[in-house]
Structure formats: C-alpha cells, structure tokens
C-alpha cells in the first residue's frame, strides 16, 4: 500500500523540482496551487502530478477545500510544501504505517529539520510536531496561519523527520511572507482573546501537541511577547548553540512577534473606532 502526496504551491518553480525528486517513488502526487504566475503548473504537469488551483484564502480554509474536494488515490496522505523534502527514513516509516491494515490511529504528527544559512537550526527552530500524515475524512483545519488540526480519531507521532529549507527564496521573500502571516496571526490573536480562554489543564497534558497549542494560546495574553520569544528560543531552547545562524533567526522571530503585537494594537484601535497610527 502506497500513500498520496499533497503539495501546496505559489510560484514555486525554483523549489518544486527538488521536492518532486524526493517523492518520485509516489504514484499519486497532488498539487494545489494558489494561482501561480511562474512555471509551477507546467513543472507539476510535466512530472505527472495532478494539478488543482484556487485563490488562496488562508491556510486552514485552503487545506479544508483539498480534504473535501480532492479524491486522493490512497487512504493515507502526506502533506509537504515546495521548500520541504522527503527523506528515505520517513518514506519507509509512512509506507509501513499505510500497509498496516490493523492501524487504529488516523493521523500522525511529524517533525522537520529546519535549515538557515547552510545550518540545521537544531535548537533555534527544533523539529517540533506538525500534522502532516493523515486520512483526509478524519481531519479538518482551523486558523488562517499555522493551522490547528481537528482530528476525529486517535493520533500518533512519527520518529523520522522531513527537511525544511525555509529561506530557499532568500531573506526578502521570508520577510514579505511573514508580513502576511503576521496579519493572519494578529486576526487570530483577536479571535482567541474573544473566544478562547486559556485551558490551564492543557498546559500539563501528556500530549505534546496539546501543550504546544495551549502555550501559544497563553502567549496571546503575555506582555513583552517579542522579548519573551527571543529569550525562550535563544537562551532557554539553546538557539545560541546554532551559532550566527541561530542568533539571526531568533532576531527574525522577535521581529515577527513585534509585527503581530503592532497589528493587534491597530485592530484594537479599530474596534474602538479610533484612528490608525
């Protein structure tokens, strides 16, 4: 039993060939494109991918559309972005799970190795747990950025990692992209403050993904968010061990958090019908 590969793209002519090379073993590769204007579509079609396109309206909504409208060939789907790469170890692990007809779990979190300036950010951006391997009927996503999975069934954790080249298009593209993300995060912060109180018990959950989601929810309410995130990633998580690349990346994260804070302030002013600026 094989698995289907699901890829989301937007102007990924530079990254897509490398990703497709890493999943060349798969006979069902599905690309959902956000109306690219470069050669992404021709590359995908030339490599035998099934190609769908729609206007991007937030990561969660985009992924939910795929879960509801794309008929994947296999029951199990692994999702990758164009700047990510499958590894042989991960391939073997997911194929073993897909072949096990007695498997009760319906979704698996997976870690990734993140690279910046030719350095694996082992500490500044540790592998973490991201929902990437699942059965489409059992999962939906919420949030415009950094979606949270809603899963109907048991979950598991993969031991192998995929590779992530988050800065493959350069710093300028990363900053432009995270400017968009910070807008989404500011909107989600406002929603969480209104509708999602902190569930203190989740902070001590035995499930790592549950703890991480609740820590993020708590962070919406903390003062000095940019400074706290820098301290957490650079000092407490050991980002300094990743050398200059680790320091630069932690500073970028601090800048990203500051963008979110400023946009939240602006949204609060708008809610009170106060002028911007």
C-alpha positions in Angstrom: 0.0 0.0 0.0 1.4 3.4 -1.0 0.4 6.9 0.1 -0.7 10.0 -1.7 1.5 13.1 -1.6 -0.2 16.5 -1.2 1.6 19.7 -2.1 0.6 23.4 -1.8 2.3 25.9 -4.1 2.5 29.6 -5.1 5.2 30.5 -7.6 7.4 27.6 -6.7 9.3 26.9 -9.9 12.6 27.0 -8.1 11.7 24.7 -5.2 9.2 22.3 -6.8 11.6 20.1 -8.8 13.7 19.2 -5.7 10.6 18.3 -3.8 9.3 16.1 -6.6 12.7 14.4 -6.8 12.3 13.4 -3.2 8.9 11.9 -3.7 9.5 10.4 -7.1 8.6 6.9 -5.6 4.9 8.0 -5.2 2.4 7.4 -7.9 -0.2 9.9 -6.7 1.2 13.4 -6.3 -1.4 16.1 -5.9 -0.6 19.8 -6.2 -3.0 22.5 -5.0 -1.8 25.8 -6.4 -2.7 29.4 -5.4 -2.8 30.8 -8.9 0.9 30.9 -9.6 2.2 33.2 -12.4 5.5 31.3 -13.0 6.2 27.8 -14.4 4.9 25.9 -11.3 1.9 24.4 -13.2 3.9 23.3 -16.2 6.6 21.7 -14.0 4.0 19.8 -12.0 2.1 18.6 -15.0 5.3 17.6 -16.8 6.2 15.5 -13.8 2.9 13.7 -13.8 1.2 15.5 -10.9 -2.5 16.0 -10.6 -2.9 19.8 -10.6 -5.7 21.9 -8.9 -5.8 25.6 -8.4 -7.9 28.1 -6.5 -7.4 31.5 -4.9 -5.7 31.4 -1.6 -8.0 32.4 1.3 -6.0 31.3 4.4 -4.1 28.1 5.1 -6.8 26.3 7.1 -9.5 27.1 4.5 -7.3 26.1 1.7 -6.4 22.8 3.2 -10.0 22.0 4.1 -11.0 22.6 0.5 -8.5 19.9 -0.5 -9.7 17.5 2.1 -13.3 17.9 0.9 -12.8 18.2 -2.9 -9.8 16.1 -3.9 -10.2 12.4 -4.4 -6.8 11.1 -3.3 -5.8 7.7 -4.7 -4.8 6.2 -1.3 -6.4 6.4 2.2 -3.2 7.9 3.6 -1.9 11.4 2.6 1.4 13.1 3.5 1.4 16.8 3.0 4.6 18.8 2.1 5.4 22.4 1.0 7.6 23.0 -2.0 10.5 24.1 0.2 10.5 20.7 2.0 12.0 17.4 1.2 11.0 13.8 2.0 13.7 11.5 3.4 14.2 7.8 2.8 13.7 7.1 6.5 10.4 9.0 6.6 9.2 7.3 3.4 9.9 3.9 4.9 8.1 4.8 8.1 4.9 6.1 6.5 4.7 3.2 4.0 4.9 0.8 6.9 2.0 2.5 8.6 0.0 2.7 5.4 0.4 -1.0 4.8 -0.7 -2.0 8.3 -4.5 -2.8 7.9 -4.8 -3.0 11.7 -3.6 0.5 12.3 -6.1 2.3 14.6 -4.6 5.8 14.5 -5.9 8.1 11.8 -3.3 10.9 11.9 0.4 11.4 12.8 2.4 14.4 13.8 5.9 14.7 12.2 9.0 16.7 13.0 11.2 18.6 10.5 14.8 19.7 10.3 14.9 23.4 9.5 17.9 24.9 7.7 19.1 28.5 7.5 22.4 29.8 6.1 23.5 26.2 5.5 22.9 25.4 9.2 20.5 23.0 10.8 18.7 25.1 13.4 18.6 22.2 15.8 17.9 24.4 18.8 16.6 27.8 17.5 14.0 26.0 15.4 13.7 22.5 16.8 11.8 19.8 14.9 8.5 20.1 16.9 5.3 18.3 16.0 3.4 19.3 12.8 0.3 17.5 11.5 1.4 16.1 8.1 0.3 12.4 7.7 -3.4 11.6 7.9 -6.6 10.1 6.5 -8.5 13.0 4.8 -12.0 12.2 6.0 -10.8 12.3 9.6 -9.2 15.8 9.7 -10.1 19.4 9.2 -8.0 22.6 10.0 -8.7 25.9 11.6 -6.8 29.2 11.6 -5.6 31.2 8.6 -1.9 30.7 9.5 -0.2 27.9 11.3 -3.4 25.8 11.2 -4.6 23.7 14.1 -5.8 20.2 13.1 -9.2 19.0 14.3 -9.0 15.2 14.3 -11.7 12.6 14.6 -9.8 9.6 16.0 -6.5 8.6 17.6 -3.2 10.3 16.7 0.4 9.2 16.7 3.9 10.6 16.3 6.4 9.7 13.6 10.0 9.2 14.6 11.6 10.3 11.3 11.8 13.9 10.1 11.5 15.7 6.7 13.8 18.6 5.7 12.7 22.2 5.5 14.6 25.0 3.6 12.5 27.9 4.9 14.8 30.5 3.4 15.2 28.9 0.0 14.0 32.1 -1.7 16.1 34.4 0.4 15.5 36.7 3.3 13.5 39.3 1.4 10.9 36.7 0.5 10.8 35.3 4.1 10.2 38.8 5.4 7.4 39.5 2.9 5.8 36.2 3.6 5.9 36.7 7.4 4.4 40.2 7.0 1.4 38.4 5.6 1.5 35.8 8.3 1.7 38.4 11.0 -1.6 39.9 9.7 -3.2 36.5 10.0 -1.8 35.9 13.4 -3.0 39.3 14.6 -6.5 38.4 13.5 -6.3 35.0 15.2 -5.0 36.7 18.3 -8.0 38.9 18.5 -10.3 35.9 17.9 -8.6 33.9 20.7 -8.8 36.8 23.1 -12.6 37.0 22.5 -13.5 33.3 22.2 -10.8 31.0 23.5 -9.9 31.2 27.2 -6.8 29.6 28.5 -7.4 25.9 29.4 -4.8 25.6 32.2 -5.0 21.9 32.4 -3.8 21.6 28.7 -0.5 23.1 29.7 0.2 19.9 31.6 -1.2 17.5 29.1 0.8 14.4 28.3 0.2 15.1 24.6 3.0 17.4 23.3 0.8 18.9 20.5 -1.9 19.8 23.0 0.6 21.5 25.3 2.1 23.5 22.3 -1.3 24.7 21.2 -2.2 25.9 24.7 1.1 27.6 25.2 0.5 29.5 22.0 -3.0 30.5 23.3 -1.4 31.7 26.6 1.2 33.7 24.7 -1.5 35.8 23.1 -2.1 37.3 26.6 1.5 37.8 27.7 3.2 41.2 27.8 6.6 41.7 26.1 5.9 38.9 23.6 8.8 39.7 21.2 11.4 39.8 24.0 10.0 36.7 25.7 10.1 34.7 22.5 13.7 35.7 21.8 14.7 34.7 25.4 12.8 31.4 25.1 14.3 30.4 21.7 17.8 31.8 22.0 18.6 31.1 25.7 16.1 28.5 27.1 15.9 26.4 23.9 19.6 26.9 23.2 19.5 28.8 19.9 22.9 30.2 20.8 24.3 26.7 20.1 23.4 27.2 16.4 26.0 30.0 16.1 25.4 33.1 14.0 22.6 31.4 12.1 20.8 30.8 15.3 21.2 34.4 16.6 20.0 35.8 13.3 17.0 33.5 13.2 16.0 34.3 16.8 16.2 38.0 16.0 13.9 37.5 13.0 11.4 35.7 15.2 11.5 38.6 17.6 10.8 41.0 14.7 7.9 38.8 13.5 6.3 38.8 17.0 6.7 42.6 17.1 4.8 42.9 13.9 2.0 40.8 15.4 1.9 42.9 18.5 1.7 46.2 16.5 -1.1 44.8 14.3 -3.1 43.6 17.3 -2.9 47.1 18.7 -4.1 48.5 15.5 -7.0 46.1 15.4 -8.0 47.0 19.0 -7.9 50.7 18.0 -10.2 49.9 15.0 -12.6 48.0 17.3 -12.9 51.1 19.4 -13.3 53.2 16.3 -10.1 55.1 16.9 -7.9 56.4 14.1 -5.0 54.3 12.9 -1.4 55.3 13.7 
